[in-house]
Amino acid sequence: MDLTISTLGSFCILEFLLLLIAMNRNKTITFLKKYHKWPSLALTLFVLLFAISGIVMNHRGLFSSVEVGRKYLGSEYQYSNWNKAAVKSAVTINGDTALIYGNIGVWKTTDNYKSFQDYNCGFKNGIDNQKIEKLIKLKSGEIFAGTLFGLFRQGSSSEKWEQVELPVSEERIVDLVEIKNQLFVLTRSHLLKKTVLGFEVIDLLQPKGYDNKMSLFKTLWEIHSGEAFGLIGKLFVDFIGLVFIFFCFSGLIYFIYPKWIKKLKQKGKGVKTKIRFLKFNLNWHNHLGNWLIVFLLLTTLTGMFLRPPLLIAIAINRVAKIPLTHLDNSNPWFDQLRRIMYDDDLDRILLATNESVYFTDDHFASAPIRYENQPPISVMGVNVFEKASAGNYIVGSFSGVFYWIPEKALVFDYITKKPHIPVKIMGPPISAHPIAGYLKDANGREILFDYNLGAGNLSDKTGFVKMQKSIQDSPMSLWNLCLEIHTGRIYQYVFGKFYILFIPLAGISILWILIIGFVLYRKQKSRKK
């Protein structure tokens, strides 16, 4: 199939080139103008939204306090039955008192999940600053919260969250665990241990078979955002976004102004200033497109492969780290870590990455060992990582939820209770039941949180409490709204189920517009000479 598509694409390009050669110069330029102008006009609004949303996404911290009311968004973005990763889990404080947490922040219940009170005092304003990855209560009574923007602590005598300083520049905390009365903090690249003097970084040795490569998806993501080259790279990609915005407005000006100038001339009005502005506008439109064509094409191409269906083709591929970028560092776990768990029965620590699960029986004195048998794990990471009993675990992600017995190489679907049969045919990276969270209440009821369907009771038919209105009205962060726009998911209201094709088709169209515009400029420049 890939060969057929490649052959067809090559044939189309060859046919297009032959058509251009067959035309005389004037007809060629007329043809190029036509097929640069009309696709550009059709995509102007979408390109503007791509560029603006991309710039916002590149600076999440800067925009973290900005929110959007869900009432202004479509039904797909409304909270219903604790869906949309509203809840990731809960921590029991004592008896019927617990803290439930997730994308809605932290809420306190004192009646076993029947009613809730806001428990976010101390976090900065903005729902993004209140999103909780993990909440933990230590045996000492201290409560810690891992968020997108750091580690927070709450003492037993205070209900206000206070940020804790960590010895790493990474802000995003992905998991917390207590091991033998010591708190361990997991970021995406480091494992830290709390000591009397503060926190220290644990040196995680590289696992056996480490190839010093990283996923092609991550590589393309960092090139697309510019993050691979640090702040300078991100600012340069922002500049490319501004160039796309300029193209949109300057193209509209070039489309509107000539007709306007013609009407003004007919009325006998002066148009010299407007003609000068039009020429100035066109010159910069052409020059920026000519000078930056490689970066414009690269930004478009990398973006196309970050969403299905093209994502499916690269999801499992690994490539060498790009030299002279922050991807090429000595940390073998860079941006790989996702979850940590302690099995006190086996005195074993389990470490989940975005690809595999590892274990250590000597508390990281030697390199972690990869389990030969692995449960299905989504490329978006593990959301549920719980101990069921000694050596038996519950693992949930957007690939589903599974009961895993690694020592016996057994994996069961946790919902159907049937053995998991791996699917060899490559398909979408999201299962029919993308799992966002899991908790047990004071009565031992197991509540599973499907990203789309919300809360489901696995223990009995009593269900789970209805979402309180004050929680249901929780806003969406501007960053998340921009993510929906940038990935094309928001267009499902326009295109229905075919919205999944929007990114590749829009990407191909933008590539066409850029290439045609570049060729047109070169042709016109050649003619002037």
C-alpha positions in Angstrom: 0.0 0.0 0.0 2.9 2.4 0.9 4.5 1.7 -2.4 1.2 2.4 -4.3 0.8 5.7 -2.5 4.4 6.6 -3.1 4.1 5.7 -6.8 0.9 7.6 -7.2 2.4 10.7 -5.5 5.5 10.6 -7.7 3.3 10.2 -10.8 1.2 13.2 -9.8 4.2 15.4 -9.2 5.8 14.3 -12.5 2.6 15.0 -14.3 2.4 18.4 -12.7 6.0 19.3 -13.8 5.4 18.1 -17.3 2.3 20.3 -17.4 4.3 23.3 -16.4 7.0 22.6 -19.0 4.4 22.2 -21.7 2.9 25.6 -20.9 4.4 28.8 -22.1 5.7 31.2 -19.5 2.6 33.4 -19.2 0.2 30.5 -19.0 2.5 28.9 -16.4 2.4 32.0 -14.2 -1.4 32.3 -14.6 -1.8 28.6 -13.6 0.4 29.0 -10.6 -1.4 32.2 -9.4 -4.8 30.5 -9.7 -3.7 27.4 -7.7 -1.9 29.4 -5.1 -4.7 31.9 -4.5 -7.8 29.8 -4.2 -6.5 27.0 -1.9 -4.9 29.8 0.2 -8.2 31.6 0.6 -10.0 28.4 1.5 -7.5 27.6 4.3 -6.8 31.1 5.6 -9.0 30.7 8.8 -7.6 27.3 9.6 -4.0 28.4 9.1 -4.6 31.4 11.4 -6.0 29.1 14.1 -3.1 26.6 13.6 -0.5 29.4 14.1 -2.2 31.2 17.0 -2.9 27.9 18.9 0.7 26.7 18.3 2.2 29.8 19.8 0.0 29.5 22.9 0.9 25.8 23.3 4.6 26.6 23.1 4.3 28.7 26.3 2.0 26.7 28.6 3.3 28.3 31.8 2.8 31.8 30.5 -0.9 31.2 29.7 -1.6 28.8 32.6 -3.9 31.2 34.4 -6.2 31.8 31.3 -9.4 29.8 31.2 -12.4 29.3 28.9 -15.9 28.5 30.2 -17.1 25.2 28.9 -20.6 26.6 28.3 -19.1 28.4 25.3 -17.9 25.1 23.8 -19.8 22.2 22.2 -21.3 19.2 23.9 -18.1 17.2 23.3 -16.3 19.4 25.8 -18.8 19.3 28.6 -18.1 17.3 31.8 -20.6 14.5 32.2 -20.3 11.6 34.6 -16.7 12.5 35.5 -15.4 12.1 32.0 -12.5 13.9 30.2 -10.0 12.8 32.8 -11.9 14.9 35.4 -10.7 12.3 38.0 -7.5 10.4 38.1 -7.8 8.9 41.5 -8.5 9.7 45.2 -6.7 9.5 48.6 -8.5 8.4 51.7 -7.7 10.7 54.7 -9.7 8.7 57.3 -13.0 6.9 57.3 -15.4 8.5 54.8 -13.1 11.5 54.3 -11.1 11.5 51.1 -9.6 13.9 48.5 -10.6 13.3 44.9 -8.3 14.7 42.2 -7.5 15.1 38.5 -8.1 17.7 35.8 -10.7 19.3 38.1 -8.1 20.0 40.8 -8.6 18.7 44.4 -12.0 18.3 46.0 -12.7 17.1 49.6 -15.5 14.7 50.5 -16.4 13.8 54.1 -19.3 11.5 53.3 -17.8 8.8 51.0 -18.1 10.6 47.7 -21.6 12.0 48.1 -20.8 15.7 48.2 -17.6 17.7 47.7 -15.9 21.0 48.7 -13.3 22.9 46.8 -9.8 22.1 48.2 -7.5 24.1 45.9 -6.5 27.0 48.2 -2.8 27.8 47.6 -2.6 26.9 44.0 -2.2 29.7 41.5 -5.3 30.9 39.6 -6.2 29.0 36.5 -7.3 25.4 36.1 -4.0 24.4 34.5 -2.3 25.3 37.7 -4.7 23.0 39.7 -4.4 19.9 37.5 -3.2 17.1 39.8 -1.1 14.2 38.5 -0.8 12.5 41.8 -1.9 13.0 45.4 -0.4 11.1 48.3 -0.8 11.0 52.1 2.3 9.9 54.0 2.3 7.9 57.2 3.4 11.1 58.9 0.2 12.7 58.0 1.7 15.1 55.4 -0.1 15.4 52.1 1.8 16.1 48.8 0.4 17.0 45.4 2.3 16.5 42.1 1.1 19.0 39.5 2.0 20.2 36.0 3.9 23.1 37.6 5.7 21.5 40.6 5.4 19.7 43.9 3.1 21.1 46.6 2.8 20.2 50.3 0.0 20.5 52.9 0.7 20.0 56.6 -1.8 18.4 58.9 -2.6 21.7 60.6 -3.1 23.7 57.4 -5.4 23.4 54.4 -3.3 25.6 52.1 -1.0 24.2 49.5 2.6 25.4 49.5 5.1 24.8 46.7 8.2 22.7 47.5 11.5 23.5 45.9 13.1 20.7 43.9 16.7 20.4 42.7 15.7 19.9 39.0 14.4 22.4 36.4 11.6 20.1 35.4 8.3 21.3 36.8 5.9 18.5 35.8 5.5 15.8 38.4 4.0 12.6 37.1 3.9 10.4 40.2 4.6 10.2 44.0 5.2 7.1 46.2 6.2 6.4 49.8 8.8 3.6 50.2 9.8 2.6 53.7 8.7 6.0 55.1 10.5 8.0 52.5 8.8 10.1 49.8 9.9 9.6 46.2 9.0 12.1 43.5 8.9 11.1 39.8 9.2 13.7 37.0 9.4 12.7 33.3 13.2 12.5 33.4 14.2 12.1 37.1 13.5 10.2 40.3 14.0 12.2 43.5 14.1 11.1 47.2 13.1 13.3 50.1 15.8 13.5 52.8 16.2 15.5 56.0 18.0 18.2 54.0 15.6 18.3 51.1 15.4 16.3 47.9 18.2 14.5 46.1 18.3 13.0 42.6 18.6 9.3 42.3 21.0 8.2 39.6 19.0 5.7 37.5 21.4 3.5 35.6 20.7 2.7 31.9 18.7 -0.5 31.4 20.1 -3.5 29.6 20.0 -3.2 25.8 19.7 0.6 25.9 20.3 1.9 22.4 20.6 5.6 23.0 17.6 6.2 20.7 14.3 7.8 21.2 10.9 7.6 19.6 10.4 9.2 16.3 7.1 10.7 17.6 9.0 12.5 20.4 11.7 13.7 17.9 9.1 15.1 15.5 7.2 16.7 18.4 10.2 18.5 19.6 11.2 19.7 16.1 7.7 20.9 15.5 7.6 22.9 18.7 11.3 24.0 18.5 11.8 22.6 22.0 14.6 20.4 20.8 16.7 23.6 20.5 15.7 25.1 23.8 14.1 28.5 24.3 15.7 29.9 21.1 14.2 27.0 19.1 10.7 27.6 20.6 11.0 31.4 19.9 12.0 30.6 16.3 9.0 28.4 15.8 6.9 31.1 17.3 8.4 33.4 14.6 7.4 30.9 11.9 3.9 30.9 13.4 3.9 34.7 13.1 5.0 34.4 9.5 2.1 32.1 8.7 -0.2 34.7 10.3 1.4 37.4 8.2 0.9 35.3 5.1 -2.8 35.0 5.8 -3.4 38.7 6.2 -1.0 39.8 3.5 -2.7 37.3 1.1 -6.1 38.7 2.0 -4.8 42.3 1.4 -3.5 41.2 -2.1 -6.8 39.6 -2.9 -8.9 42.6 -1.8 -6.8 45.7 -2.5 -6.5 45.6 -6.3 -10.3 45.6 -6.8 -10.7 48.3 -4.1 -8.0 50.4 -5.8 -9.7 50.0 -9.2 -13.0 51.2 -7.8 -11.3 54.2 -6.2 -9.6 55.1 -9.5 -13.0 55.0 -11.2 -14.3 57.5 -8.7 -11.3 59.7 -9.3 -9.8 59.3 -5.8 -6.1 59.2 -5.1 -4.6 55.7 -4.7 -0.8 56.2 -4.7 -0.5 55.5 -0.9 -2.6 52.3 -1.3 -0.5 51.1 -4.3 2.7 51.6 -2.4 1.3 49.7 0.6 0.1 46.9 -1.8 3.6 46.6 -3.3 5.3 46.7 0.1 2.9 44.0 1.3 3.5 41.8 -1.7 7.3 42.2 -1.5 7.4 41.0 2.1 4.9 38.2 1.3 7.2 36.9 -1.4 10.5 37.5 0.3 9.6 35.8 3.6 8.2 32.8 1.6 11.4 32.6 -0.4 13.8 33.0 2.5 12.0 30.7 5.0 10.6 28.0 2.6 12.6 25.2 4.2 11.4 26.0 7.8 7.8 26.5 6.6 7.8 23.1 4.9 9.5 21.4 7.9 7.0 22.8 10.4 4.1 21.6 8.2 5.5 18.2 7.6 6.4 17.4 11.2 2.9 18.6 12.3 1.2 16.2 9.9 2.8 13.1 11.6 1.8 14.0 15.1 -1.8 13.0 14.7 -3.6 9.9 13.3 -3.7 8.5 10.8 0.0 9.4 9.9 0.9 9.0 13.6 0.2 5.2 13.3 3.0 4.9 10.8 5.7 6.3 13.1 4.3 5.3 16.6 6.7 2.4 17.2 9.8 3.8 15.3 12.9 4.8 17.2 15.7 7.1 15.8 19.1 8.3 16.9 19.1 11.4 19.0 19.7 14.7 17.2 23.2 16.0 18.0 23.5 19.5 19.6 19.9 19.4 20.9 18.6 18.9 24.4 17.4 15.5 23.2 21.0 14.4 23.0 21.8 14.1 26.7 23.4 11.5 28.9 20.2 10.7 30.9 18.9 7.4 29.4 15.5 8.0 31.0 15.0 11.5 29.5 11.3 12.2 29.1 10.6 8.5 29.5 9.3 8.1 33.1 5.6 8.0 33.7 4.7 6.0 36.9 6.3 4.4 39.9 4.9 1.8 42.4 6.2 -0.1 45.4 5.2 -3.7 46.1 5.9 -4.0 49.8 5.2 -7.8 49.7 8.0 -8.4 47.3 10.1 -5.3 48.4 10.1 -4.4 44.7 9.9 -1.1 42.9 8.2 -0.9 39.5 8.9 1.9 37.1 6.6 2.5 34.0 7.9 4.5 31.1 6.0 5.5 27.9 7.1 2.2 26.4 7.7 -0.5 29.0 7.6 -1.5 32.7 10.8 -2.1 34.6 11.5 -3.4 38.1 14.3 -3.3 40.7 14.7 -5.5 43.8 17.7 -3.5 45.1 16.2 0.0 45.1 18.1 1.1 42.0 21.5 0.0 43.2 21.8 -1.7 39.8 20.1 -1.0 36.5 16.3 -1.5 36.4 15.2 -4.7 34.6 12.6 -4.8 31.9 9.8 -7.3 32.3 9.8 -9.7 29.3 6.0 -9.8 29.4 4.4 -6.4 29.1 0.8 -5.1 29.4 -0.5 -2.9 26.5 0.6 0.7 27.2 -0.5 3.7 25.2 2.1 6.0 23.6 0.4 8.7 25.8 1.5 7.0 29.0 0.1 5.0 31.9 -2.8 6.6 33.8 -3.6 3.8 36.2 -0.8 1.9 38.0 -2.0 0.0 41.1 -1.1 -3.0 43.1 -3.9 -5.6 43.3 -2.0 -8.1 45.4 1.5 -9.4 45.8 3.0 -9.5 42.3 -0.3 -8.7 40.6 -1.1 -5.2 39.2 -3.7 -3.1 37.5 -2.4 -1.1 34.5 -4.6 1.3 32.6 -4.0 3.7 29.8 -5.7 4.9 26.6 -5.0 1.3 25.4 -7.4 -0.1 27.9 -7.2 -1.5 31.5 -5.5 -4.8 32.3 -4.9 -7.2 35.2 -1.2 -8.1 34.9 0.7 -11.0 36.5 4.2 -10.5 35.2 5.8 -13.6 36.9 3.3 -15.9 35.0 3.3 -13.8 31.8 -0.4 -13.3 32.0 -2.5 -10.3 31.0 -6.3 -10.1 31.4 -8.7 -7.5 30.3 -9.8 -6.0 33.6 -13.3 -5.2 32.4 -14.2 -8.4 30.5 -12.0 -10.7 32.7 -10.8 -12.5 29.6 -7.2 -13.1 28.6 -5.8 -10.3 26.5 -5.0 -11.3 22.9 -2.5 -8.9 21.3 -3.6 -7.3 18.0 -0.9 -7.6 15.4 -2.5 -5.3 12.9 -1.5 -1.7 13.5 -4.4 0.5 14.3 -5.4 3.7 16.2 -3.4 4.3 19.5 -6.6 4.6 21.4 -8.8 1.7 22.5 -12.6 1.4 22.8 -12.1 2.2 26.5 -9.4 4.8 27.0 -8.8 4.7 30.8 -8.1 8.0 32.6 -8.4 7.0 36.3 -9.3 4.6 39.0 -10.2 4.7 42.7 -11.6 2.6 45.6 -14.0 4.2 48.0 -14.4 3.5 51.7 -16.6 0.5 51.0 -14.1 -1.1 48.7 -16.0 -0.3 45.5 -13.9 0.0 42.4 -14.6 3.0 40.2 -13.0 3.1 36.8 -12.9 6.4 34.8 -13.2 6.0 31.0 -12.1 9.2 29.3 -15.2 9.3 27.1 -17.9 7.6 29.1 -16.8 8.7 32.6 -17.2 6.8 35.9 -18.1 3.1 35.8 -18.6 0.9 38.9 -16.8 -2.4 38.6 -18.0 -3.8 42.0 -21.8 -3.5 41.8 -24.7 -1.8 40.1 -24.9 1.2 42.4 -22.9 3.4 40.0 -21.0 6.5 41.1 -22.3 9.8 42.5 -23.5 12.4 39.9 -21.1 15.3 39.2 -21.8 18.2 41.5 -22.6 21.3 39.4 -19.8 23.4 40.9 -17.4 20.7 39.6 -19.2 20.1 36.3 -18.8 23.9 35.6 -15.0 23.7 35.9 -13.5 25.6 33.0 -11.1 24.4 30.3 -7.6 25.9 30.2 -6.7 28.1 27.2 -3.8 25.7 26.5 -6.2 22.7 26.3 -8.5 24.6 24.0 -5.6 25.4 21.7 -4.6 21.8 21.8 -8.0 20.8 20.5 -7.7 23.4 17.7 -4.1 22.5 16.8 -4.8 18.8 16.6 -8.0 19.3 14.6 -10.2 17.5 17.2 -12.5 20.6 17.5 -13.5 20.3 13.8 -15.5 17.1 14.4 -18.5 19.4 14.7 -17.9 20.4 11.1 -16.6 17.2 9.5 -18.1 14.5 11.8 -16.1 11.3 12.0 -14.0 12.4 9.0 -12.3 15.1 11.2 -9.4 12.6 11.7 -8.4 13.2 8.1 -8.4 17.0 8.6 -4.7 17.3 9.7 -3.2 15.2 6.8 -5.4 16.9 4.2 -4.8 20.3 5.6 -1.1 19.6 5.8 -0.9 18.4 2.1 -2.9 21.5 1.1 -0.5 23.8 3.0 2.5 22.1 1.4 0.9 22.6 -2.0 0.3 26.3 -1.3 3.9 26.8 -0.1 5.5 25.0 -3.0 3.3 26.6 -5.6 3.9 30.1 -4.1 7.7 29.5 -4.1 7.7 28.3 -7.7 5.5 31.3 -8.7 7.9 33.7 -7.1 10.9 32.1 -8.8 9.2 32.2 -12.2 8.2 35.8 -11.9 11.7 36.8 -10.7 13.2 34.9 -13.7 10.9 36.7 -16.1 11.9 40.1 -14.8 15.5 39.3 -15.3 
